[in-house]
């Protein structure tokens, strides 16, 4: 036995009205939050005029390698790495003749870092390590205590040490999903990072002013600078901010030091909507691609080495092309794995940049090849946005 309930017209009208009210309330509540999330703080897109980072550099040794250190150390002449090891041992009152020192577990490296001028002694920061000699790999190494200076013959302001962390693409194994480009051959790993490996031990030179009188945009743009200036003037009063150029905003903060600090802290928390830059960012080492704005590809034909890319056909044919894409991409990938010198790719006009890079990735194109193809598309006018390779 089933029962059904019928509603009077006035009841249906009330239910519909209640639904519309609830929908309106949700829209009013959620929309400002979404808009707020898209508007970063001024502090996130600018740098204080007196807070320009200081760059530190040092020469050090990576120890604990498994026979992949500087190969020049195995020669009779030794080299700078051998001399560095000899000097290091002398600090511990150990005299070892250079000519008998034979070890491949050490590599000479350069250590670099960026530090805020406001960082105080005891503060930690990230350091980057790069091989200086002919070491085959820094994997598994530990950076020996390395003094860091601002310039040649200058005093040491910090030291760096710690285990190296290496960021490298992992090889694709059976049953796994490839999320990055896999190397064709085992390339030398000659760079690494030591997270929180640097420690500031002495105060850095103080900035010229105690409180910033300028804001520098991280990405100079006149429209964004104007929006920042307008937001500051609306919150603190007219004349507090003035655009000097697309990358600089002058501040006119008055009052006592505490009042200036309070005003400066308030303006840093203001939110603005920066201009979305139509550009493509590509990391030539890892293959990461980020496309901003409307980035689609026009008609063009590019050949780079074994890869031949053709962008042709009406934009309306994209659906048919996409329907055949899995089979064509699989065939192209099989051809690439077979070692053929010709890998043809055909995509319709209007294909997005991310879809182009995905097709190139399917045929095992390396990040350097993708960068060269995108730059070629830009040069012939098929890609109307800027390509930035980092």
C-alpha positions as CSV (number, residue, x, y, z in Angstrom):
1,X,0.0,0.0,0.0
2,X,1.5,3.3,-1.0
3,X,0.5,6.8,-0.1
4,X,1.1,10.0,-1.9
5,X,0.9,13.5,-0.7
6,X,-0.3,16.4,-2.8
7,X,0.5,20.1,-2.1
8,X,-1.8,23.0,-2.6
9,X,-0.7,25.7,-5.0
10,X,0.1,28.1,-2.1
11,X,2.3,25.4,-0.5
12,X,4.3,24.9,-3.7
13,X,4.7,28.7,-4.0
14,X,6.1,28.8,-0.5
15,X,8.6,26.0,-1.1
16,X,9.8,27.6,-4.3
17,X,10.2,31.0,-2.6
18,X,12.1,29.4,0.3
19,X,14.4,27.6,-2.2
20,X,15.1,30.9,-4.0
21,X,15.9,32.7,-0.7
22,X,18.3,29.9,0.4
23,X,20.0,30.0,-3.0
24,X,20.4,33.8,-2.8
25,X,21.8,33.6,0.7
26,X,24.4,31.0,-0.3
27,X,25.4,33.0,-3.4
28,X,25.8,36.1,-1.3
29,X,27.8,34.2,1.3
30,X,30.1,32.2,-1.0
31,X,30.7,34.8,-3.8
32,X,32.7,37.3,-1.6
33,X,34.8,34.4,-0.2
34,X,35.7,33.3,-3.7
35,X,36.5,36.8,-4.8
36,X,38.6,37.3,-1.6
37,X,40.5,34.1,-2.3
38,X,41.4,35.5,-5.8
39,X,42.7,38.8,-4.4
40,X,46.1,38.4,-2.7
41,X,47.3,40.7,0.0
42,X,49.6,43.6,-0.9
43,X,52.3,41.9,1.2
44,X,52.1,38.8,-1.1
45,X,52.8,40.7,-4.3
46,X,55.3,43.4,-3.2
47,X,58.6,43.7,-1.4
48,X,59.4,46.3,1.1
49,X,62.0,48.8,-0.2
50,X,64.3,48.1,2.7
51,X,63.8,44.3,2.7
52,X,65.6,43.4,-0.5
53,X,67.1,39.9,0.2
54,X,70.8,39.5,0.8
55,X,72.6,36.9,-1.2
56,X,75.2,34.7,0.5
57,X,77.8,32.4,-1.1
58,X,80.4,30.0,0.0
59,X,82.8,27.3,-1.1
60,X,82.5,23.9,0.7
61,X,82.8,20.2,0.5
62,X,80.2,17.5,0.2
63,X,81.3,14.3,2.0
64,X,79.9,10.8,2.3
65,X,79.5,10.1,-1.4
66,X,79.6,6.5,-2.6
67,X,82.6,6.8,-5.0
68,X,80.8,9.5,-7.1
69,X,82.9,12.5,-6.0
70,X,85.4,14.5,-8.0
71,X,87.3,12.2,-10.2
72,X,90.2,14.5,-10.5
73,X,91.0,13.6,-6.9
74,X,92.1,10.2,-8.2
75,X,94.8,11.6,-10.4
76,X,98.4,12.2,-9.2
77,X,98.1,15.9,-9.3
78,X,95.0,16.0,-7.2
79,X,93.4,19.4,-7.6
80,X,91.5,22.0,-5.7
81,X,89.3,19.4,-4.0
82,X,92.4,17.5,-2.7
83,X,93.9,20.7,-1.5
84,X,90.6,21.6,0.3
85,X,90.6,18.2,2.0
86,X,94.3,18.6,3.1
87,X,93.5,22.1,4.5
88,X,90.4,20.7,6.3
89,X,92.5,17.9,7.9
90,X,95.1,20.4,9.1
91,X,92.5,22.1,11.2
92,X,92.4,18.8,13.2
93,X,96.2,18.6,13.4
94,X,96.3,15.9,10.8
95,X,99.1,16.1,8.2
96,X,98.4,14.1,5.1
97,X,100.6,14.4,2.0
98,X,98.6,15.5,-1.0
99,X,100.2,12.9,-3.3
100,X,99.0,9.9,-1.3
101,X,95.4,11.2,-0.8
102,X,93.1,9.1,-3.0
103,X,89.4,9.4,-2.3
104,X,86.4,9.7,-4.5
105,X,83.9,10.3,-1.7
106,X,84.3,14.1,-1.6
107,X,83.1,16.8,-4.1
108,X,83.8,20.5,-4.1
109,X,80.6,22.6,-4.3
110,X,79.4,26.2,-4.3
111,X,76.8,27.0,-1.7
112,X,74.3,29.9,-2.3
113,X,71.3,31.3,-0.4
114,X,69.0,34.3,-0.1
115,X,68.4,35.8,3.3
116,X,66.1,38.6,4.5
117,X,68.1,41.5,5.9
118,X,65.8,41.4,9.0
119,X,66.8,37.9,9.9
120,X,68.5,37.7,13.3
121,X,71.3,35.4,14.5
122,X,70.0,31.9,15.0
123,X,67.5,32.2,12.1
124,X,67.6,29.3,9.6
125,X,67.2,29.5,5.8
126,X,67.4,27.2,2.7
127,X,70.7,26.7,1.0
128,X,71.4,25.5,-2.5
129,X,74.4,23.3,-3.4
130,X,76.0,22.9,-6.9
131,X,79.0,20.8,-7.9
132,X,82.1,22.8,-8.8
133,X,84.2,19.9,-10.1
134,X,83.5,16.8,-12.1
135,X,81.6,14.8,-9.5
136,X,79.2,12.2,-11.1
137,X,76.6,12.5,-8.4
138,X,75.9,14.3,-5.1
139,X,73.3,11.7,-4.1
140,X,73.6,10.7,-0.5
141,X,76.2,13.4,0.4
142,X,76.4,15.6,3.4
143,X,77.5,19.3,3.2
144,X,80.4,20.0,5.5
145,X,80.3,23.2,7.7
146,X,80.6,26.0,5.1
147,X,81.1,29.7,5.9
148,X,78.8,32.0,3.9
149,X,79.8,35.6,2.9
150,X,78.2,38.5,1.1
151,X,81.2,39.0,-1.2
152,X,84.8,37.9,-1.8
153,X,87.2,38.5,1.2
154,X,84.2,39.6,3.3
155,X,83.4,38.4,6.8
156,X,81.3,35.3,7.3
157,X,77.7,36.0,8.4
158,X,76.4,32.5,8.4
159,X,77.3,28.8,8.0
160,X,75.6,26.0,6.2
161,X,75.7,22.2,6.7
162,X,73.4,19.2,6.5
163,X,72.2,16.3,4.4
164,X,71.5,17.0,0.7
165,X,68.0,16.7,-0.7
166,X,68.0,16.0,-4.4
167,X,65.0,16.8,-6.7
168,X,65.1,14.6,-9.7
169,X,62.5,12.9,-11.9
170,X,61.8,9.3,-10.9
171,X,61.9,6.6,-13.6
172,X,58.5,5.1,-14.6
173,X,57.9,1.6,-13.4
174,X,55.3,-1.0,-14.5
175,X,51.9,-0.3,-13.0
176,X,52.7,3.2,-12.0
177,X,51.4,6.5,-13.4
178,X,54.0,8.8,-14.9
179,X,53.7,12.2,-13.4
180,X,56.9,13.8,-14.7
181,X,59.2,13.4,-17.6
182,X,61.5,10.4,-17.3
183,X,65.2,10.9,-18.3
184,X,66.4,9.0,-21.3
185,X,69.7,8.3,-19.6
186,X,71.0,8.6,-16.0
187,X,72.1,12.3,-16.0
188,X,74.6,13.5,-13.4
189,X,72.9,14.9,-10.3
190,X,75.1,17.9,-9.6
191,X,72.7,20.2,-7.7
192,X,70.8,19.8,-4.4
193,X,69.1,21.6,-1.6
194,X,69.8,21.6,2.2
195,X,66.4,22.6,3.8
196,X,67.0,24.8,6.8
197,X,70.7,24.1,6.4
198,X,71.8,27.7,6.8
199,X,72.1,29.4,10.2
200,X,72.7,33.1,10.5
201,X,75.5,33.7,13.1
202,X,76.1,37.5,12.8
203,X,73.8,40.4,12.1
204,X,73.6,41.4,8.4
205,X,74.2,45.0,7.4
206,X,71.2,47.0,8.4
207,X,68.9,48.4,5.7
208,X,69.3,52.1,5.0
209,X,65.9,53.0,6.5
210,X,64.2,51.6,9.6
211,X,60.8,51.6,7.9
212,X,60.2,51.1,4.2
213,X,59.2,54.2,2.2
214,X,58.7,52.2,-1.0
215,X,57.0,49.1,-2.2
216,X,58.5,47.1,-5.1
217,X,56.3,44.8,-7.1
218,X,57.5,41.3,-7.5
219,X,56.0,41.3,-11.0
220,X,56.2,44.9,-12.3
221,X,52.9,45.9,-14.0
222,X,51.5,49.5,-14.2
223,X,47.8,48.3,-13.8
224,X,48.6,46.3,-10.7
225,X,50.7,49.2,-9.3
226,X,47.8,51.6,-9.8
227,X,45.4,49.3,-8.1
228,X,47.7,49.0,-5.1
229,X,48.1,52.8,-4.9
230,X,44.3,53.3,-5.1
231,X,43.7,50.7,-2.4
232,X,46.2,52.3,0.0
233,X,44.8,55.8,-0.6
234,X,41.3,54.6,0.0
235,X,42.2,53.0,3.3
236,X,44.7,55.5,4.7
237,X,43.8,58.7,2.9
238,X,44.7,60.5,-0.3
239,X,48.4,61.1,-1.0
240,X,49.7,58.2,1.1
241,X,50.8,56.2,-2.0
242,X,52.0,57.3,-5.4
243,X,53.0,55.2,-8.4
244,X,56.5,56.0,-9.5
245,X,56.8,53.4,-12.3
246,X,55.4,49.9,-13.0
247,X,57.6,48.4,-10.4
248,X,57.7,51.0,-7.6
249,X,55.2,52.7,-5.3
250,X,56.3,55.6,-3.0
251,X,54.7,55.8,0.4
252,X,54.1,59.0,2.5
253,X,53.4,57.8,6.0
254,X,53.2,60.4,8.7
255,X,53.1,60.4,12.5
256,X,55.3,58.7,15.1
257,X,57.3,55.5,14.5
258,X,54.5,53.5,16.1
259,X,51.9,55.1,14.0
260,X,53.9,54.6,10.8
261,X,54.4,50.9,11.8
262,X,50.7,50.5,12.4
263,X,49.8,52.1,9.1
264,X,52.3,50.0,7.2
265,X,51.0,46.8,8.8
266,X,47.5,47.8,7.8
267,X,48.3,48.5,4.2
268,X,50.2,45.2,3.9
269,X,46.9,43.4,4.7
270,X,44.9,45.2,2.1
271,X,43.8,43.0,-0.8
272,X,44.0,43.9,-4.5
273,X,43.2,42.1,-7.8
274,X,46.4,41.9,-9.8
275,X,46.3,41.8,-13.6
276,X,46.3,38.3,-14.8
277,X,49.3,37.9,-17.1
278,X,48.9,35.9,-20.2
279,X,52.1,33.9,-20.3
280,X,53.4,30.4,-20.2
281,X,55.9,29.4,-17.6
282,X,58.0,26.3,-18.2
283,X,60.6,24.7,-16.0
284,X,63.2,23.4,-18.4
285,X,64.6,21.0,-15.9
286,X,61.5,19.3,-14.4
287,X,59.0,20.0,-17.2
288,X,56.5,21.8,-15.1
289,X,54.2,23.9,-17.4
290,X,51.8,26.7,-16.1
291,X,49.7,28.5,-18.6
292,X,48.1,31.8,-17.5
293,X,45.3,33.6,-19.3
294,X,43.9,32.5,-22.6
295,X,46.7,30.4,-24.1
296,X,45.7,28.5,-27.3
297,X,47.7,27.6,-30.3
298,X,47.1,28.7,-33.9
299,X,47.9,27.1,-37.2
300,X,51.6,26.2,-37.5
301,X,54.0,23.4,-38.3
302,X,57.1,22.8,-36.2
303,X,59.8,20.1,-36.6
304,X,62.3,19.6,-33.8
305,X,64.5,16.6,-34.1
306,X,62.4,13.5,-34.2
307,X,59.1,15.3,-33.4
308,X,57.0,16.9,-36.1
309,X,54.1,18.9,-34.7
310,X,51.3,20.2,-37.0
311,X,48.5,22.5,-35.8
312,X,45.9,22.6,-38.5
313,X,42.2,22.2,-39.2
314,X,39.2,24.2,-38.1
315,X,38.5,24.7,-34.4
316,X,35.2,22.9,-34.8
317,X,37.0,19.7,-35.7
318,X,38.5,19.5,-32.2
319,X,35.9,16.9,-31.1
320,X,36.7,14.6,-34.0
321,X,40.4,15.0,-33.4
322,X,40.0,14.4,-29.7
323,X,38.1,11.2,-30.5
324,X,41.0,9.9,-32.5
325,X,43.6,11.3,-30.2
326,X,44.0,8.2,-27.9
327,X,44.8,5.9,-30.8
328,X,47.0,8.4,-32.6
329,X,48.9,9.3,-29.4
330,X,49.4,5.6,-28.6
331,X,50.8,4.9,-32.0
332,X,53.1,7.9,-31.8
333,X,54.2,6.8,-28.4
334,X,54.9,3.3,-29.7
335,X,56.9,4.8,-32.6
336,X,58.9,6.9,-30.2
337,X,59.7,4.0,-27.9
338,X,60.7,2.0,-31.0
339,X,63.4,4.6,-31.6
340,X,62.0,6.0,-34.9
341,X,63.4,9.3,-36.1
342,X,60.0,10.6,-37.0
343,X,57.2,11.1,-34.5
344,X,54.3,13.0,-36.2
345,X,51.7,14.8,-34.0
346,X,48.6,16.6,-35.4
347,X,46.3,18.8,-33.4
348,X,43.5,21.1,-34.3
349,X,43.7,24.9,-34.3
350,X,42.6,26.3,-30.9
351,X,44.2,23.5,-28.8
352,X,45.3,24.8,-25.4
353,X,48.9,24.9,-24.5
354,X,48.5,22.3,-21.8
355,X,46.9,19.9,-24.3
356,X,49.9,20.5,-26.6
357,X,52.4,19.8,-23.8
358,X,50.4,16.7,-22.8
359,X,50.6,15.4,-26.4
360,X,54.3,16.0,-26.5
361,X,54.7,14.3,-23.1
362,X,52.8,11.2,-24.5
363,X,55.6,10.7,-27.1
364,X,58.3,11.1,-24.4
365,X,59.5,14.6,-25.4
366,X,62.0,16.0,-22.9
367,X,61.4,19.4,-21.2
368,X,64.1,21.0,-23.4
369,X,62.3,19.8,-26.5
370,X,59.0,21.1,-25.3
371,X,60.6,24.5,-24.5
372,X,62.1,24.7,-28.0
373,X,58.8,23.9,-29.7
374,X,56.8,26.4,-27.6
375,X,59.4,29.1,-28.4
376,X,59.1,28.3,-32.1
377,X,55.3,28.5,-32.0
378,X,55.7,31.9,-30.3
379,X,58.2,33.2,-32.9
380,X,55.9,32.3,-35.9
381,X,52.9,34.0,-34.2
382,X,50.9,30.8,-33.5
383,X,51.2,31.4,-29.8
384,X,50.1,34.9,-28.9
385,X,51.4,34.9,-25.3
386,X,54.9,35.2,-23.8
387,X,56.9,32.0,-23.2
388,X,59.1,32.2,-20.1
389,X,61.7,29.5,-19.6
390,X,63.1,29.0,-16.2
